[in-house]
Amino acid sequence: MPDYDAVIIGAGIIGAATAWRLQQCKPAWRIAVIEKESACAQHQSGRNSGVIHAGVYYAPGSLKAKLCVAGNQRTKDFCREHDVAFEECGKLLVACSERELQGLAQLKTRAEQNSLEVDTLDERQLRQREPHIQGLGALFVPASGIVDYAEICRELLNQFCEHGGEVLYHHQVHRLVEEHAEVRLFCKAANDSEHVISCQQLIACSGIQADKLVQSLGLDLSFRMMPFRGEYFQLAAEHNQIIRHLIYPVPDPSMPFLGVHLTRMIDGSVTVGPNAVLALGREAYRKSQVSWPDLAYMATYPGSYRLLGRFWKAGLGELRDSLLKGAYLKRVQQYCPGLKKADLKPYRAGIRAQAVDSQGRMIDDFLFARGKHSLVVCNAPSPAATSALPIADHILAELGLH
Ligand SMILES: Cc1cc2nc3c(=O)[nH]c(=O)nc-3n(C[C@H](O)[C@H](O)[C@H](O)COP(=O)(O)OP(=O)(O)OC[C@H]3O[C@@H](n4cnc5c(N)ncnc54)[C@H](O)[C@@H]3O)c2cc1C
């Protein structure tokens, strides 16, 4: 008999949400979460902008659109029910040129296709709402909010443990073997000892490590994970009141990321960021950090070169802004001209886990891979933190466990 009915790899927001929902659906099951770090939310889930997205940007009918719209409501409901601080502060997408005004109109149509309530503001209305922000117009998205996703993760896992679930920290899964009736996980514990754990159902929510687990299970690997570092600054505390909403630029539709934004954080501070720089390692949070094994892995993949070929110009721009604070500042000054270099204080970076196919295309939608007794979350970039509860239900439905 296997050690557990189900094991979930990864104590990020998706692993935590999946464990919590699975336990509700199967209260008699023995379920464990296996995490290589010493606490939950140490990677993407604890290093993001903390925005509860509304679902403006995503292609109608995509999983991102459906699960984000549902996740916006579910996240707020969860926070209300479990006393987790959040705020529905709304978002302004600010257009600074005629071209961006056209982009704004397209985003409005998309938001309406995704059944969102949005409002167009002209220059004067924007000034009234945000005296420190300049632009030709804006799209107001009232449903956007802010939260600390690490706090949600802790709450989900506390409840999971209170109801009999187990979380094994300091356990790094380095090999998976899927057999006739079970999956065996080979884990390295903190003292380098080897543990073998077996389960009937495996769900891997391992973020940037997803491709390694897909490979280990012997499933078709049609993508590789690429690490894009998102570097932030924090505004000096005297600027904590500089904005009332989240302030976003109009994104370039040919780029997958949302652009450097001003974000009110739930602790009252304001961050600026993130940019998107190809990192030299899956967990290379500092600019100077390099992981040679990760680089070698990327170098053997044709998709890496094709990605660089597609985005070399934008990539060089991101690198320049990463190295030169003045260049980074200029991006924000387009819509917040009053900010100065000295206002930007250091802040932690995050690394986006982005799946890239062999043609060098970034996979846009959420993506999952199935084995006989396993499911791996392969691509869960933003807005996956917002969407975590509906993603959990989607996973359980895929496995017939809902
Ligand atoms: C800079 C940045 C800003 C973002 N902003 C937002 C935002 O504002 N709103 C939003 O909705 N989304 C945002 N996102 C996206 C969001 O943070 C992620 O989509 C989400 O956190 C993904 O959660 P996860 O559980 O899949 O991954 P992670 O949080 O990365 O968790 C994966 C976990 O698996 C563990 N793990 C991996 N491999 C193993 C192994 N072999 N053995 C054991 N454990 C393992 C890791 O240690 C980790 O704890 C942002 C992301 C970034 C990086």
The ligand as an SDF file (V2000), in Angstrom:
LIG
                    3D

 53 58  0  0  0  0  0  0  0  0999 V2000
    7.8830   39.0970  -10.3740 C   0  0  0  0  0  0  0  0  0  0  0  0
    6.5530   38.4110  -10.3810 C   0  0  0  0  0  0  0  0  0  0  0  0
    5.3820   39.1490  -10.2370 C   0  0  0  0  0  0  0  0  0  0  0  0
    4.1390   38.5080  -10.2790 C   0  0  0  0  0  0  0  0  0  0  0  0
    3.0060   39.2110   -9.9760 N   0  0  0  0  0  0  0  0  0  0  0  0
    1.8160   38.5490   -9.8830 C   0  0  0  0  0  0  0  0  0  0  0  0
    0.6600   39.2210   -9.4430 C   0  0  0  0  0  0  0  0  0  0  0  0
    0.7030   40.3870   -9.0570 O   0  0  0  0  0  0  0  0  0  0  0  0
   -0.5110   38.5330   -9.4260 N   0  0  0  0  0  0  0  0  0  0  0  0
   -0.5930   37.2330   -9.8220 C   0  0  0  0  0  0  0  0  0  0  0  0
   -1.6870   36.6730   -9.8360 O   0  0  0  0  0  0  0  0  0  0  0  0
    0.5100   36.5550  -10.1960 N   0  0  0  0  0  0  0  0  0  0  0  0
    1.7120   37.1820  -10.2010 C   0  0  0  0  0  0  0  0  0  0  0  0
    2.8450   36.5060  -10.5320 N   0  0  0  0  0  0  0  0  0  0  0  0
    2.7460   35.0940  -10.8650 C   0  0  0  0  0  0  0  0  0  0  0  0
    2.5880   34.2250   -9.6220 C   0  0  0  0  0  0  0  0  0  0  0  0
    3.4340   34.6360   -8.5910 O   0  0  0  0  0  0  0  0  0  0  0  0
    2.8860   32.7810  -10.0010 C   0  0  0  0  0  0  0  0  0  0  0  0
    2.1220   32.4700  -11.1460 O   0  0  0  0  0  0  0  0  0  0  0  0
    2.5010   31.8120   -8.8860 C   0  0  0  0  0  0  0  0  0  0  0  0
    3.1010   32.2170   -7.6790 O   0  0  0  0  0  0  0  0  0  0  0  0
    2.9330   30.4130   -9.2600 C   0  0  0  0  0  0  0  0  0  0  0  0
    2.7680   29.5980   -8.1200 O   0  0  0  0  0  0  0  0  0  0  0  0
    3.4030   28.1550   -8.0570 P   0  0  0  0  0  0  0  0  0  0  0  0
    2.8910   27.5180   -6.8290 O   0  0  0  0  0  0  0  0  0  0  0  0
    3.1660   27.4890   -9.3800 O   0  0  0  0  0  0  0  0  0  0  0  0
    4.9720   28.3740   -8.0650 O   0  0  0  0  0  0  0  0  0  0  0  0
    6.0210   28.7240   -6.9070 P   0  0  0  0  0  0  0  0  0  0  0  0
    5.5090   29.7660   -5.9910 O   0  0  0  0  0  0  0  0  0  0  0  0
    7.2980   29.0210   -7.6000 O   0  0  0  0  0  0  0  0  0  0  0  0
    6.1130   27.3890   -6.0800 O   0  0  0  0  0  0  0  0  0  0  0  0
    6.7540   26.2340   -6.5370 C   0  0  0  0  0  0  0  0  0  0  0  0
    7.2440   25.4960   -5.3110 C   0  0  0  0  0  0  0  0  0  0  0  0
    7.7120   24.2010   -5.6760 O   0  0  0  0  0  0  0  0  0  0  0  0
    8.8720   23.9180   -4.9160 C   0  0  0  0  0  0  0  0  0  0  0  0
    9.6500   22.9070   -5.6580 N   0  0  0  0  0  0  0  0  0  0  0  0
   10.0850   22.9990   -6.9450 C   0  0  0  0  0  0  0  0  0  0  0  0
   10.7300   21.8880   -7.3030 N   0  0  0  0  0  0  0  0  0  0  0  0
   10.6920   21.0430   -6.2270 C   0  0  0  0  0  0  0  0  0  0  0  0
   11.2130   19.7440   -5.9990 C   0  0  0  0  0  0  0  0  0  0  0  0
   11.8850   19.0700   -6.9480 N   0  0  0  0  0  0  0  0  0  0  0  0
   11.0080   19.1790   -4.7790 N   0  0  0  0  0  0  0  0  0  0  0  0
   10.3260   19.8540   -3.8120 C   0  0  0  0  0  0  0  0  0  0  0  0
    9.8280   21.0900   -3.9810 N   0  0  0  0  0  0  0  0  0  0  0  0
   10.0010   21.7020   -5.1760 C   0  0  0  0  0  0  0  0  0  0  0  0
    9.5890   25.2640   -4.8450 C   0  0  0  0  0  0  0  0  0  0  0  0
   10.5390   25.3240   -3.8070 O   0  0  0  0  0  0  0  0  0  0  0  0
    8.4140   26.2000   -4.6500 C   0  0  0  0  0  0  0  0  0  0  0  0
    8.1290   26.4050   -3.2910 O   0  0  0  0  0  0  0  0  0  0  0  0
    4.0880   37.1170  -10.4920 C   0  0  0  0  0  0  0  0  0  0  0  0
    5.2720   36.3740  -10.6120 C   0  0  0  0  0  0  0  0  0  0  0  0
    6.4910   37.0050  -10.5320 C   0  0  0  0  0  0  0  0  0  0  0  0
    7.7390   36.1910  -10.5700 C   0  0  0  0  0  0  0  0  0  0  0  0
  1  2  1  0
  2  3  1  0
  2 52  2  0
  3  4  2  0
  4  5  1  0
  4 50  1  0
  5  6  2  0
  6  7  1  0
  6 13  1  0
  7  8  2  0
  7  9  1  0
  9 10  1  0
 10 11  2  0
 10 12  1  0
 12 13  2  0
 13 14  1  0
 14 15  1  0
 14 50  1  0
 15 16  1  0
 16 17  1  0
 16 18  1  0
 18 19  1  0
 18 20  1  0
 20 21  1  0
 20 22  1  0
 22 23  1  0
 23 24  1  0
 24 25  2  0
 24 26  1  0
 24 27  1  0
 27 28  1  0
 28 29  2  0
 28 30  1  0
 28 31  1  0
 31 32  1  0
 32 33  1  0
 33 34  1  0
 33 48  1  0
 34 35  1  0
 35 36  1  0
 35 46  1  0
 36 37  1  0
 36 45  1  0
 37 38  2  0
 38 39  1  0
 39 40  1  0
 39 45  2  0
 40 41  1  0
 40 42  2  0
 42 43  1  0
 43 44  2  0
 44 45  1  0
 46 47  1  0
 46 48  1  0
 48 49  1  0
 50 51  2  0
 51 52  1  0
 52 53  1  0
M  END
$$$$
